[in-house]
Amino acid sequence: MGEVLVYVDHVDGAVRKPTLELLTLARRLGEPVAVHLGAGADTAAPVLAEHGATRVLAADEPEFADYLVVPKVDALEQAAKAVNPVAVLVPSSGEGKEIAARLAVRLGSGIITDAIDLEAGTEGPVATQSVFAAAFTTKSHVTKGTPVITVKPNSATPEAAPAAGTVEQLAVTFSEGATGTKVVSRTPRESTGRPELTEAAIVVSGGRGMGAAENFAVVEALADSLGAAVGASRAAVDAGWYPHSSQVGQTGKQVSPQLYIACGISGAIQHRAGMQTSKTIVAVNKDAEAPTFDLVDYGVVGDLFQVLPQLTEEIKARKG
């Protein structure tokens, strides 16, 4: 079997969970080779090796932090040409999809975005996608060049498969466009102590039925009892009740957790497009005719301001 390049999403060497999922999926296609750009490769290498990386191609240049996207594309392009992989896998984040798209153009290859599963096929990797607001599931493969595939977080359970994980230095020559967009300042995001929305195993979201910004406290309390992330519908975000960074939907973030709890959300197609691939969906809504009940695995018809506090207390009692 050939080698599969896996782009490592990390923070100073702390490998994020979507990368471990990619390594697990990559082993179905060939031998995973991780590409670690930026500081912390020595910290990341044992984790990457534990999850199947046979090699870790590392480059730590200031351009990766000082400029946007293009330096990383340069590095991945050169890694791909050196390795000649059967596929390149990238996490389906906003930055990840831009990197993947630019890389596909550079390589003259086809691209598949937002895959939710991967398997080996006779004509190359076969990707499963959930399309048209999750109304259809498709299987497809790239017909030209090296397949570049982005995979949604929570599409696979990370599985350990220890490999060598030998760190090798990747020499990178940057293109003229690499310094076109410079990062001039950074502001740390205020931490809520909750998981990242797109990576969380459990998401609790509030919608128009919350009625006001301060009412999101009941959603946050339930989320904290479950160790979950907090999301919001477009209606709640547009009303100014919750930050746009927490919006789930077609024009917000797409999530695919193990458990999604929708509170006071009608279930409009725009919202469904962002969460319909969740493994188990629960809805709490006082309108028994709400479209959301056509989608869910479990539905509760009731006042969320009564249901959620009771559910939170029950969860705390069982955990205690």
N, C-alpha and C positions, 0 to 999 in steps of 0.2 A: 504493500500500500504506500501511496505517496505521503507527502507532508502537508499539513494544513496550518496556515498562518493564523494566529489568534492575536488580535490587538488587545493589549492589556489596559483596562481602565483601572486607574489606581490614584491614590492620594499619597504622594511621597513614599511610595513603596507598599502602602497598605492596599492590597488588592480588593476590589469591590466584587460583590457576589455575582453580577452578570458575567464577569470574566470566567469565573469558576464554572458557570453554566455552559459557557462557550467551549471550554476545555472538555467538558463531559460530552457535549455534542460532537466536537471535533474528532473524538476517538472513534466515532462511528464511521468516519470518512477516511481516516488515516492517522498519521503520527502528529500530534499537536506540537507546533513550534511557536512559542510565545514571543511577541515583540513588545518589549518594555521601553518606553521612551520617557526620559526625564530621570530625576533623582530616585534612588531607592531600589535599584535592581537587585542588590544583594539581599535586601529585606524581603523583596517579593519572591525571589527565586525558590526558596524552600516551599512556599505555598503553591506556587505554580507547578513545581515538581511533584508535590503531593497529589495534585489533581491531573497529572498525566503529561505535563510538558516535558518532552524529551530534550529540548534545547530552549534557552532563553536568549534571544538576540537583543542586546541592550545598547542604547545610545543615550548619553546624558549631555546634551548641548543646551546652552542658554536660549537658543532660538525656540525650543519647545515651550518655554514659559513666557518668553517676551513677545511672541508673535502668535497670531491666530491661525490654527488649522493647517495652513500650507506646509510648514516645516514637518508636521507629522505625516502629511501625504507624501512628501519627498522621501521620508524614511521608510514608509511602508512600500512605496513603489520600488525602492532599491532593494528592500528585503525580498519582495516578491520576485524580482528579476534574478536575485541570487539563489533563491530556494526553488523557484519554479513549482509552487504548491498546487495541489488539486483544488484548493479553495482558500479564500481569505474571509475570516469571520470577524465581525465588528459588532459591539453592542448597539442596540437601536435607541441610542440617546440622540438628542438634537445634534450635538457635535459629531457623534459616531456616524450618523447618516450623511452628514456633509463630507466627512472624511471618506466614507465609502463611495459616495457619488463621484467625488473628484478622482479617487483612485481608479475607479472603473473607466473613467474617461482616459486617464493616463495610460492604462493597460490595454485600452481598446476592447474592454470586456463588458459582458452583461452584468446587471446588478439585480438583486432581489432584496427588497426591504421588508422589515417587520415580520420575518418568519417566526412561526411559533413551534416549529419542529423541523428536524433535518434527518435524512437517511441517505444511505449510499444507493446509487442507482447505476444502471448499466451505461448511462451516458453522462455520468457525473452526479454530484450531490443533488438530491431532490428536496425542495423546501416546501413546507406546508404553510399556507397563509390563510388568515381569516379576513375576508374582503367584503366590500359593500356593507359597512356597518355590521360585520359578522353575520350577514345573511347567508353567505356562502363560504365554503372551505375549498381552497384550490391547492393543487400540487403542481409545481413547475420546476424547470431546471434551465440553467443558462446554456445557450447554444453557441456562444462565441467567446473565446478567450478564457481567462481564469475567473471562475465564478467569485463575485464579491457579494457577500450575503450579510445583512444585518439581522440580528435576532432579538426579539423582545425579551426584556427581563421576565423572570419567573416562567420561562418556557421549558425549563428542565431543572431537575433536582441535582445539585452538585454532588458528584460521587468521587471519592478518592480512588486513585489508581497510580500509585507511586512510580515515578520514572526518574531518569537521570537529572533532568533540569539543569544541564551544564550551561553556565553563563558564557556567552561569546559576544565580543564587542562588535557592534554594527557601525561601520564607517559610513557617514552620511555626508553627501555633497548637496548643499542647498541650492535651490533654483532662484532665479531673480525675483520671482513672485513671493518667495518665502518671507521677505521683510516688508511686504506691502501693507500689512495691517498690524500696528504695534499696540500692545497692551500698555496703557499709560497709568492706570490705577486699578486697584482692587479693593473691594469692600467685603469683608467676611460676612457671610450670611448668618443671620441670628439663629442660633440653634434652638430648636424646640425640644430636643431630646427624643424626638420620634423618628422612625425610619424614613428614608427617602421615599417619596410617594411612588415612583415608578418601580422601585425595587421591593416594596413592602409585601410581606406574605399576607397581611390583612389590611384592608382599607375600609374606613368608615367615612361616608360622605353625607353632607347635608345639602339640601336644595331650597327651593322657594318656600317650602313648608316650614322652614326655620323661623321665618318672620322678621328676624332682626339679627344683627351681628352678635349681640350679647348672648343670644340663644344658642350659638354654636358651642357654648360651654358644655351642654349635655352631650354633644357629639364628641368633643374632646375628652370628656370624662370616660365615655365608653371606649374610645380609641386607646386611652392610656391604660385602662383595665385589661385590654387585650394585647398591648404592645404594638398597636397598629398606627398607620399613618392616617392623616385626616385629609379628605378631599372635599370638593365642592362642585356643584353644578354651575353652568354658565349663568343661570338666573341669579344665583346667590352671589357670584363674583361680580356680575354687572351691577347688582344692587349695592356693592361695596361692603358686603358682609364678611367676605373672606378674600385673602390675597389671590391674585391671578395665578401665581405660581402653584396654587393648589387645585386649579380647575381641571376636572376630568371631563373629556369629551373630544369631539371631532376637532375643535379649535383649541383644545387644551392638551393635557397629557393623556396618553393611553396607558392603562394599567391592566395587569393580568394576574392579580393575586390569587391565593388559594381561597380566600374568603372576602367577599365584597358586601358591605352592608350599606344600603341606600336609605337615607332617612329624609322623608318629606320631598322626594324627587319623583316627578310624574312619570319619567321614563321616556322622554322625547328621544327621537332617533339620534339627535346630536349628542346626547349624553351616552346613549347605548353604544355608539361607535367607539367610545373610549374605554368601555369596561366589560363588554359583552363576552370577551374571552376569559373572564374570571372563572375559576373552577367551580365555586359555589357562590350563589347570589342570594342575598336576603334583603327584603324590602319592608320598611315600616311606613305606612301611609294611611291616613284616615279615609281616603277616597277608595272605596272598594272597586271602582271602575277605572282606576289609574292604569295606563298602559304598562307600567312597570310590572304589574302582576302577571302579564303574559310571558314575561322573561324569566322570572325568578324561580329558584329552587324551593324557597320558603318565603311565605308572605305573612305579614302581620297587619291586619286592618285595625288601626287604633291610633290614638293620639300619641305622637312620638314623645311628647313631654311627660307622658305617663309611662310609656313603654320603656324608653331608653334608661331612665334612672333605675327602674326595677331590674332591668337586664344588667346594668352596671353593678348594682349591689349583689345580684345573684352570682355574677362572675367573681367578684371580690370574695364572697363568702366561700365559694368552691375552691378558690386559690388559697384562701387562708386556712 
